[in-house]
Amino acid sequence: MKIVQYLREKGVKRALTVLWQYKIELFLERVLLVFYKRRPLKNIIVLESHNDFDCNGGAFYDYLIKNELNKKYKIVWLVRRKYKVQLPYNVTTVPLNGPSFRKAYYMCTYKYMLFDCEGGRKTKSNQCLTYCSHGAGGLKASKGKIILADNIDYILMQSKQYMPIQAKQWSLTNKDPRFIYVGYPAHDILLNEDGSSELKKLTAKKYKKTILWMPTFRKGIAYQRNDSTKEQALGIPLIQKLDEYNELNDFLMKHDICLIIKLHPKQDIGSLKITNRSNIKVLTASTVKEKKIDNYRLMKSVDALVSDYSGAAYEFLQINRPIAYVLDDMQDYKLGFVVDDIHSLIAGKEIYTLNDLQDFIKDIAQEKDPYRAKRQQIRNFIYNFHDTKSCERLAKILEL
């Protein structure tokens, strides 16, 4: 009866997709586990990240390669798409979803697994499983949407001060012994590397200043998800008419500023009506992959950030540059927020109108930073570390 009910609710196509992508691979693991259950674990590290080779998983991978730990450990990436590029010695990829005997073998024999989003699980109790997350929280609530298994060994946490807020979002207690405070691996890149090369991938022209706008997704690609009841006529928040969009470009031209609008990779771009202008560059999930843009290096390359409820604003806090928050649909945002008073966690200008955005742009052009003190205060509240040793600390805990 449950199968019939599921087919009625989800449809045959969805049922077959779930069977192919998730169920068969679990069956293969159980079959192989019969042969490997009593055998010792191998020196294998399995990694998964938000968009393959990026975020915390990608940064930790860079650390492993830089320190030649791939000579000691086989590194296996769970990836969403096929890669034809040559990988370093002792590194391979297997599909994140779908049946694969190679993947089943690695899942039955790995010693360590670190994951940002999905696919994290154990087949043996003595395997070490670490949840890194793919971002640094954010203002939007996620309680009930991220379920962490009881057999995870380590869970990365930003700071002891911020821990109660994040623990609540993950439906965990404040005394969970699995929390480790080592910093996020991706912040080693954010705080250390020069990001100028990322801008060159987008434009050859040099501007006085560059601002990055990273709206969180409202309308998702999958399952017809829509987190905001406010209509986005152009496919982005705040700006409702092409005339306003062109006015914004003219304003940017006047101040010799480039605005990069980087859409969330899960955002539905079916209703997107904005395109590149002289001073506006639009990045979708496909153009990011095509141009091989790295989120953190891109953040490092700009002078200021425009965000909203996204964790991107929390990430950008680490480099201590001006931030603005687009909150025009705050009353229409269905997910809710991590605290009752989100203004206490907002470290920059609040934007509700196009004029507000223009005022922020003007401040950046004139190198004004009126929210610096508050930003530093919130930065220290959210993070214990502001250095480039998060990967090193994590590697020590894992005893690599």
C-alpha positions, 0 to 999 in steps of 0.5 A: 500500500505504501508503494502505491501511495508513493506512486500516486503522490510522486509519480512513476518517473520520480519513483524510478529516479529514486530507485536508480539514484539512491536505492540500487547503490545501497543494495550494491554496498550491502552486497560488497559488505558481505566480503569486506565487513571483517576486513580492515579499512584502507587508507582512503579519504572520500570527499563530497562538496556542494558543486564538486571540488569546491566549498569546504571539501574542495579546500580540504582537498587542496590542503591534502594535495599541497601536503602530498597526503595523496601519497599516503591516502587514496582520495575519492571524490563523489561528483555530480558530473563526469570530469575529463581533466587529469587528476593528481596522483592517487585521486579518482572520482565516482558518481555521487548518485546512481549505482557504481561498483567502484563507489560501493567498494570505496564506501565499504573500505574508506577510513575517512569521509568528509561531506558538505551536503549529501552522501555522507554515511558509514557502512562500518562503525569504525569509519570516521565521518565528518560533516563540514557543511557548505556554508557558514549558516546565514539568517534564513532558518533551516531547521528540519531541512538538514538532518544529521545522522547519529553516527557522524563523528565530527561536526564543524561549528563556527564558534562557541558563541554562535553554536546555540543558534546553529545547533538549533537549526540542525536540531541538535543539543548545545552539549553535542560532543561531536562539535569541533571548533577548528574553523572552515577549510574554505576560509583558508582560501578566502583569507589567504589567496589573491582573487584577482584572477577570478575577475579576469575570467569575467572582464578585461576592463578595470573598474574603480571598484567591484561589488558582488551581489549573491542573492540566496535562491527563492525559487528552486529548480527542483520540486517547484520550491519557492521560499518567497511569496513576493514575485520577482519579475526579473528573476532577482530580488529588489528590482522589478522593471528593466527600466530600473535595471538599466538605471542601476547600470547607468548609476554604476557607470557614473561611479566606475563600478562593476556589479557582479550578480551571481545567482544561486546554483539552485535558483530557477532561471526560467524567469530570469530576464536580466542580461549583461550590461556594460557595468553588470555581469550576470553569473548563473550556475552554467556560466560559473562552471563554464568559466570555472569560477571559485566562490571564495576566490571571487569573494576575495577579489571584490570590494564589497558584497550585497547579500540577504539571508544567505550564508554568503554574507557570513562567509564574507565577514571573514575578509572584513569588507563592507556588506549590504543586505537586500531585505525587500521580501523579509515579510514574505520570506516563508522559511523564517529566520535563525533568531527573532531579531535578525537585525542583531546579526546584520553587519551592514546596510539594510536595503529595501529600495533601489535608492538604498542600493544606490546609496550603498554603491555611493559609499563604496565609491567614496570608500565610506565604511559606516558599519565597520565597528558593528561588522567586526563585533558580529565577525568575532561573535560568529567565528573563533578563528580569522586565520588560514589554519582551519585545514591544518587543525582539522587534519590534526583532529583526524590524525592524518 
